[in-house]
């Protein structure tokens, strides 16, 4: 099955995830917010690695850092690490069942939170809230649905 590149879908999905990341939520809900942009970037790294290289991921993270007023490079480093691991493991990862992909992404997001915690610790910034450690579980639950949604939208655009 040949899948054509769908740049409009790719950038619209990233824009939606980006908005989800920067929209203000109540504190209790904000801590549980999954790193949705990382999931969307993960999908596009897996499906179109030639179009979603580490340079683009770096720029997306940099824009998120600027838009969310976080430490410059915080989201950038986190997204590049996730995308880099997925680029390295892409050939194996794509053929796992979606629930195993979810588990692996949840593990990667826990490592991502550990990196975030270490970055805050090393810079003397306030530590991340304890509730944030539940967000990878939400990402675990979201991934199969997000994967199917984006894959179906891509397949619909195949003939166009």
C-alpha atoms as one frame of an Amber mdcrd trajectory, in Angstrom:
protein
   0.000   0.000   0.000   1.566   3.278  -1.122   0.896   6.246   1.101   1.411
   9.697  -0.229   2.886  12.461   1.816   0.203  14.614   3.419   1.904  17.829
   4.549  -1.375  19.633   5.283  -2.539  16.844   7.582   0.896  16.646   9.205
   1.038  20.349  10.019  -2.630  20.609  11.041  -2.245  17.702  13.453   0.884
  19.275  14.915  -0.822  22.660  15.182  -3.739  21.069  17.066  -1.356  19.266
  19.433   0.651  22.470  19.835  -2.494  24.387  20.817  -3.381  21.635  23.289
   0.042  22.094  24.881  -0.104  25.890  25.235  -3.763  26.438  26.135  -4.191
  27.281  29.816  -5.756  24.540  31.923  -6.533  24.539  35.652  -3.483  23.540
  37.710  -4.845  20.128  38.674  -5.678  19.321  35.049  -2.521  20.859  33.631
  -0.375  18.432  35.619  -2.165  15.486  34.023  -1.903  16.885  30.489  -0.131
  14.297  28.328   2.726  15.422  26.101   0.402  15.228  23.082   2.812  17.040
  20.782   5.360  14.286  21.431   2.777  11.674  20.431   1.916  13.491  17.210
   5.599  14.003  16.408   6.156  10.293  17.153   3.453   9.327  14.659   4.945
  11.471  11.901   8.501  10.330  12.655   7.324   6.742  12.267   5.277   7.319
   9.132   7.304   9.978   7.287  10.845   9.938   8.707  12.239  11.703   5.646
   9.829  14.622   6.233  10.074  14.722  10.028  13.774  14.834  10.718  15.469
  15.944  13.888  15.947  19.470  12.517  12.210  20.006  12.150  11.563  18.426
  15.527  14.151  20.804  17.005  12.347  23.805  15.505   8.948  22.565  16.725
  10.348  22.196  20.246  11.926  25.628  20.091   8.621  27.217  19.074   6.892
  25.375  21.933   9.523  26.670  24.360   8.919  30.230  23.185   5.132  29.929
  23.193   4.911  28.310  26.621   7.481  30.660  28.237   9.465  27.690  29.520
  13.210  27.420  29.822  14.647  27.766  26.329  15.548  24.315  25.084  13.455
  22.352  27.593  10.815  21.045  25.192  13.336  21.074  22.366  15.634  18.616
  24.111  12.734  16.415  25.185  11.226  16.215  21.679  14.580  15.645  19.976
  15.421  12.802  22.373  12.071  11.101  21.746  12.310  11.599  17.976  15.923
  10.418  17.924  15.096   7.163  19.703  12.147   6.599  17.365  14.303   7.266
  14.304  16.779   4.648  15.537  14.109   2.062  16.341  11.657   2.886  13.546
  12.117  -0.292  11.522  11.219  -2.487  14.507   8.770  -0.176  16.263   6.364
   0.150  13.321   5.695  -3.574  13.259   4.783  -3.939  16.936   1.088  -4.161
  17.759  -0.330  -0.786  18.720  -0.669  -1.727  22.405   3.057  -2.568  22.548
   3.811   0.741  20.841   1.728   2.403  23.565   3.725   0.695  26.280   7.026
   1.672  24.713   5.897   5.288  24.296   4.717   5.346  27.912   8.167   4.154
  28.993   9.799   6.822  26.805   7.562   9.500  28.343   8.569   8.383  31.843
  12.218   8.712  30.811  11.276  12.104  29.377   9.832  13.153  32.749  13.006
  11.970  34.472  15.032  14.147  32.072  12.714  17.074  32.839  13.109  16.471
  36.568  16.924  16.378  36.213  16.901  19.579  34.143  14.858  21.363  36.824
  17.071  19.965  39.577  20.285  21.084  37.871  18.978  24.611  37.255  17.390
  25.120  40.668  13.920  25.441  39.160  10.771  24.288  40.968  10.250  20.556
  40.670   7.506  19.154  38.506   4.251  18.380  40.301   3.731  14.833  41.519
   0.564  14.528  39.424   2.575  14.907  36.205   3.850  11.344  36.664   0.358
  10.145  35.697   0.414  11.823  32.282   2.336   8.993  30.513  -0.482   6.642
  31.504  -2.931   8.952  29.727  -0.598   8.980  26.729  -0.627   5.157  26.855
  -4.429   5.268  26.571  -4.460   7.983  23.887  -1.838   6.515  21.518  -3.959
   3.749  19.902  -6.792   6.195  19.184  -4.459   8.915  17.931  -2.583   6.440
  15.749  -5.802   5.113  14.198  -7.206   8.613  13.660  -4.106   9.948  11.910
  -3.630   6.733   9.934  -7.239   6.788   8.707  -6.975  10.453   7.732  -3.787
   9.665   5.823  -5.411   6.764   4.019  -8.360   8.953   2.997  -5.950  11.415
   1.416  -4.095   8.652  -0.435  -6.102   8.899  -3.603  -5.971  12.678  -3.805
